[in-house]
Amino acid sequence: MAQSPSGDFIITGTTDSNKVNLWSLSDMSLTQTLGYHNNTINDICISRDGKYAASASDDGIVNIWDIAKKSLFKTYQSLDSSVKSVCFSSDSKYLIIGQLGVQNTIKIWDIDLGKVTCDYTFDLTGTPNTIKTTSDNKYFAVGWGSNLILIKLRTKPISVTDLKEEAIQINRCFRIQALTILRLNSILKFPVLFK
């Protein structure tokens, strides 16, 4: 479930019929069923500008819905993975996709180009349950099983060597970064970093 930035509506995903529904919060009524997935819907998010919603499913598909037109806008399809989590970048230009399958990956999908521009592969157990971006659009955090990972948001491919070095740095530092976030939380209030 995700609530619009304006607070006017929510979008839900059903597990029994795999529907993506748009609900009015003013009268708590079902406004429209936007569409369907072929398997369980795992996550839903709404862009910060409130124009689009994305639904992620075990069918390996992320659908992007145009909220104003109440119709399907674009589709991302994974060939070998279920999609567990999804989040728009703060500027709504990219979709960050958490996949679980042959390889456990986070993909950065350029919405305008309709293609993956960068991906991260992790050797972690568990599921990429949740993804959030910082309000300045520089980083994203992934809750992966019992791990918290803070990663610089890249929108262009990087070399395998750089990715390995960054992954090692993340593995060494993520506990410190998580602790720093917790300390900032008590001083600045957590929503300052993640809205």
C-alpha positions as a Markdown table, in Angstrom:
| # | Residue | x | y | z |
|---|---|---|---|---|
| 1 | Met | 0.0 | 0.0 | 0.0 |
| 2 | Ala | 1.2 | 3.5 | -0.8 |
| 3 | Gln | -0.3 | 6.9 | 0.0 |
| 4 | Ser | -0.1 | 9.8 | -2.4 |
| 5 | Pro | 2.0 | 12.8 | -1.5 |
| 6 | Ser | -1.1 | 15.0 | -1.4 |
| 7 | Gly | -2.9 | 12.5 | 0.9 |
| 8 | Asp | -5.9 | 12.3 | -1.4 |
| 9 | Phe | -5.6 | 8.6 | -2.3 |
| 10 | Ile | -3.9 | 5.3 | -1.7 |
| 11 | Ile | -3.0 | 2.5 | -4.0 |
| 12 | Thr | -3.2 | -1.1 | -2.8 |
| 13 | Gly | -2.2 | -4.5 | -4.1 |
| 14 | Thr | -4.4 | -7.5 | -3.4 |
| 15 | Thr | -2.9 | -10.9 | -2.7 |
| 16 | Asp | -5.9 | -13.0 | -3.6 |
| 17 | Ser | -6.7 | -11.6 | -7.0 |
| 18 | Asn | -3.5 | -9.7 | -7.7 |
| 19 | Lys | -5.3 | -6.4 | -8.4 |
| 20 | Val | -3.8 | -2.9 | -8.2 |
| 21 | Asn | -6.6 | -0.7 | -6.8 |
| 22 | Leu | -6.9 | 3.1 | -6.4 |
| 23 | Trp | -8.8 | 4.3 | -3.4 |
| 24 | Ser | -10.2 | 7.7 | -2.6 |
| 25 | Leu | -9.3 | 8.7 | 1.0 |
| 26 | Ser | -12.1 | 11.4 | 1.2 |
| 27 | Asp | -14.8 | 8.8 | 1.2 |
| 28 | Met | -12.8 | 5.5 | 1.5 |
| 29 | Ser | -14.2 | 4.2 | -1.8 |
| 30 | Leu | -12.6 | 2.1 | -4.5 |
| 31 | Thr | -12.1 | 4.5 | -7.4 |
| 32 | Gln | -10.8 | 2.1 | -9.9 |
| 33 | Thr | -8.9 | -1.1 | -10.4 |
| 34 | Leu | -5.8 | 0.0 | -12.4 |
| 35 | Gly | -4.8 | -3.5 | -13.5 |
| 36 | Tyr | -3.6 | -6.9 | -12.6 |
| 37 | His | -0.5 | -9.0 | -12.1 |
| 38 | Asn | -0.1 | -12.7 | -12.7 |
| 39 | Asn | 1.2 | -13.4 | -9.2 |
| 40 | Thr | 1.5 | -12.0 | -5.7 |
| 41 | Ile | 2.0 | -8.2 | -5.5 |
| 42 | Asn | 4.9 | -7.6 | -3.2 |
| 43 | Asp | 5.3 | -3.8 | -3.2 |
| 44 | Ile | 3.7 | -0.6 | -4.4 |
| 45 | Cys | 5.1 | 2.9 | -4.4 |
| 46 | Ile | 4.1 | 6.4 | -5.7 |
| 47 | Ser | 6.4 | 8.9 | -7.2 |
| 48 | Arg | 7.1 | 12.1 | -5.1 |
| 49 | Asp | 5.3 | 14.2 | -7.7 |
| 50 | Gly | 2.2 | 12.0 | -7.4 |
| 51 | Lys | 2.0 | 11.3 | -11.1 |
| 52 | Tyr | 2.9 | 7.6 | -11.2 |
| 53 | Ala | 2.6 | 4.5 | -9.1 |
| 54 | Ala | 4.6 | 1.3 | -9.5 |
| 55 | Ser | 3.6 | -2.2 | -8.5 |
| 56 | Ala | 6.1 | -5.1 | -8.1 |
| 57 | Ser | 5.2 | -8.7 | -8.3 |
| 58 | Asp | 6.5 | -12.3 | -8.1 |
| 59 | Asp | 5.6 | -12.6 | -11.8 |
| 60 | Gly | 8.8 | -10.6 | -12.4 |
| 61 | Ile | 7.0 | -7.5 | -13.6 |
| 62 | Val | 7.0 | -3.9 | -12.5 |
| 63 | Asn | 4.1 | -2.0 | -13.9 |
| 64 | Ile | 4.2 | 1.8 | -13.8 |
| 65 | Trp | 0.7 | 3.3 | -13.7 |
| 66 | Asp | -0.3 | 6.8 | -14.9 |
| 67 | Ile | -2.5 | 7.9 | -12.0 |
| 68 | Ala | -4.2 | 10.8 | -13.8 |
| 69 | Lys | -5.1 | 8.7 | -16.8 |
| 70 | Lys | -5.7 | 5.6 | -14.6 |
| 71 | Ser | -3.9 | 3.4 | -17.1 |
| 72 | Leu | -0.7 | 1.4 | -17.6 |
| 73 | Phe | 2.2 | 3.7 | -18.6 |
| 74 | Lys | 5.3 | 1.4 | -18.8 |
| 75 | Thr | 6.3 | -2.1 | -17.9 |
| 76 | Tyr | 9.7 | -3.5 | -16.7 |
| 77 | Gln | 10.0 | -7.3 | -17.0 |
| 78 | Ser | 12.6 | -9.5 | -15.3 |
| 79 | Leu | 13.3 | -12.7 | -17.1 |
| 80 | Asp | 14.6 | -14.8 | -14.2 |
| 81 | Ser | 13.5 | -13.1 | -10.9 |
| 82 | Ser | 10.6 | -12.2 | -8.8 |
| 83 | Val | 10.5 | -8.5 | -8.0 |
| 84 | Lys | 10.2 | -7.9 | -4.2 |
| 85 | Ser | 10.6 | -4.1 | -3.8 |
| 86 | Val | 10.4 | -1.0 | -5.8 |
| 87 | Cys | 11.0 | 2.8 | -5.2 |
| 88 | Phe | 11.0 | 5.9 | -7.4 |
| 89 | Ser | 14.1 | 8.1 | -7.2 |
| 90 | Ser | 13.4 | 11.4 | -5.6 |
| 91 | Asp | 13.3 | 13.1 | -9.0 |
| 92 | Ser | 10.9 | 10.4 | -10.4 |
| 93 | Lys | 13.3 | 9.7 | -13.3 |
| 94 | Tyr | 14.4 | 6.3 | -12.2 |
| 95 | Leu | 12.9 | 3.2 | -10.6 |
| 96 | Ile | 15.0 | 1.2 | -8.1 |
| 97 | Ile | 14.0 | -2.4 | -8.3 |
| 98 | Gly | 14.9 | -5.2 | -5.8 |
| 99 | Gln | 14.9 | -8.6 | -7.4 |
| 100 | Leu | 15.3 | -12.1 | -5.9 |
| 101 | Gly | 16.2 | -15.0 | -8.2 |
| 102 | Val | 19.2 | -16.5 | -9.9 |
| 103 | Gln | 21.1 | -13.4 | -8.8 |
| 104 | Asn | 20.0 | -11.1 | -6.0 |
| 105 | Thr | 20.1 | -7.7 | -7.6 |
| 106 | Ile | 19.1 | -4.1 | -7.3 |
| 107 | Lys | 18.5 | -2.5 | -10.7 |
| 108 | Ile | 18.3 | 1.2 | -11.6 |
| 109 | Trp | 15.8 | 1.5 | -14.4 |
| 110 | Asp | 15.6 | 4.7 | -16.5 |
| 111 | Ile | 11.9 | 5.3 | -17.0 |
| 112 | Asp | 12.2 | 7.5 | -20.1 |
| 113 | Leu | 14.7 | 5.2 | -21.8 |
| 114 | Gly | 12.9 | 2.0 | -20.7 |
| 115 | Lys | 16.1 | 0.2 | -19.8 |
| 116 | Val | 18.3 | -0.7 | -16.9 |
| 117 | Thr | 21.2 | 1.7 | -16.6 |
| 118 | Cys | 23.0 | 0.2 | -13.6 |
| 119 | Asp | 22.7 | -2.8 | -11.4 |
| 120 | Tyr | 24.1 | -4.1 | -8.1 |
| 121 | Thr | 24.5 | -7.8 | -7.3 |
| 122 | Phe | 24.7 | -8.9 | -3.7 |
| 123 | Asp | 25.7 | -12.2 | -2.1 |
| 124 | Leu | 23.2 | -11.9 | 0.7 |
| 125 | Thr | 20.5 | -14.2 | 2.2 |
| 126 | Gly | 17.0 | -13.0 | 2.6 |
| 127 | Thr | 14.9 | -10.7 | 0.5 |
| 128 | Pro | 15.3 | -7.0 | -0.6 |
| 129 | Asn | 12.2 | -6.1 | 1.4 |
| 130 | Thr | 12.2 | -2.4 | 1.2 |
| 131 | Ile | 14.0 | 0.5 | -0.7 |
| 132 | Lys | 13.9 | 4.2 | 0.1 |
| 133 | Thr | 15.8 | 7.1 | -1.4 |
| 134 | Thr | 17.2 | 10.1 | 0.4 |
| 135 | Ser | 15.4 | 13.3 | -0.3 |
| 136 | Asp | 18.5 | 14.7 | -2.0 |
| 137 | Asn | 18.5 | 11.8 | -4.5 |
| 138 | Lys | 22.2 | 10.9 | -3.7 |
| 139 | Tyr | 21.7 | 7.6 | -1.9 |
| 140 | Phe | 19.2 | 4.8 | -1.4 |
| 141 | Ala | 18.8 | 2.4 | 1.4 |
| 142 | Val | 17.9 | -1.3 | 1.1 |
| 143 | Gly | 16.5 | -3.4 | 3.8 |
| 144 | Trp | 17.8 | -6.8 | 2.7 |
| 145 | Gly | 16.8 | -9.6 | 5.1 |
| 146 | Ser | 18.4 | -8.4 | 8.4 |
| 147 | Asn | 20.9 | -6.1 | 6.6 |
| 148 | Leu | 20.6 | -2.4 | 6.0 |
| 149 | Ile | 22.7 | -1.2 | 3.1 |
| 150 | Leu | 23.2 | 2.5 | 2.1 |
| 151 | Ile | 24.3 | 2.9 | -1.5 |
| 152 | Lys | 25.2 | 5.8 | -3.7 |
| 153 | Leu | 22.6 | 6.2 | -6.4 |
| 154 | Arg | 24.3 | 5.6 | -9.7 |
| 155 | Thr | 22.4 | 6.0 | -13.0 |
| 156 | Lys | 25.2 | 5.0 | -15.3 |
| 157 | Pro | 27.0 | 1.7 | -15.6 |
| 158 | Ile | 30.1 | 1.2 | -13.6 |
| 159 | Ser | 33.0 | -1.2 | -14.1 |
| 160 | Val | 32.9 | -4.6 | -12.4 |
| 161 | Thr | 36.1 | -3.6 | -10.5 |
| 162 | Asp | 34.4 | -0.4 | -9.2 |
| 163 | Leu | 31.3 | -2.3 | -8.2 |
| 164 | Lys | 33.3 | -4.9 | -6.3 |
| 165 | Glu | 35.2 | -2.2 | -4.5 |
| 166 | Glu | 32.0 | -0.4 | -3.6 |
| 167 | Ala | 30.3 | -3.6 | -2.5 |
| 168 | Ile | 33.3 | -4.4 | -0.2 |
| 169 | Gln | 33.2 | -0.9 | 1.2 |
| 170 | Ile | 29.5 | -1.3 | 1.8 |
| 171 | Asn | 30.0 | -4.6 | 3.6 |
| 172 | Arg | 32.7 | -3.0 | 5.8 |
| 173 | Cys | 30.8 | 0.2 | 6.5 |
| 174 | Phe | 27.1 | -0.5 | 6.5 |
| 175 | Arg | 26.9 | -1.1 | 10.2 |
| 176 | Ile | 28.7 | 2.2 | 10.9 |
| 177 | Gln | 26.4 | 4.0 | 8.4 |
| 178 | Ala | 23.4 | 2.5 | 10.0 |
| 179 | Leu | 24.6 | 3.6 | 13.4 |
| 180 | Thr | 25.2 | 7.1 | 12.0 |
| 181 | Ile | 21.6 | 7.1 | 10.6 |
| 182 | Leu | 20.3 | 6.1 | 14.0 |
| 183 | Arg | 22.2 | 8.8 | 15.8 |
| 184 | Leu | 20.9 | 11.4 | 13.2 |
| 185 | Asn | 17.5 | 10.0 | 13.9 |
| 186 | Ser | 17.6 | 10.9 | 17.5 |
| 187 | Ile | 19.0 | 14.4 | 16.8 |
| 188 | Leu | 17.4 | 15.4 | 13.5 |
| 189 | Lys | 14.4 | 13.1 | 13.2 |
| 190 | Phe | 14.7 | 10.3 | 10.7 |
| 191 | Pro | 12.3 | 11.7 | 8.0 |
| 192 | Val | 14.9 | 14.5 | 7.3 |
| 193 | Leu | 17.0 | 11.8 | 5.5 |
| 194 | Phe | 14.2 | 9.6 | 4.2 |
| 195 | Lys | 10.9 | 11.1 | 3.3 |
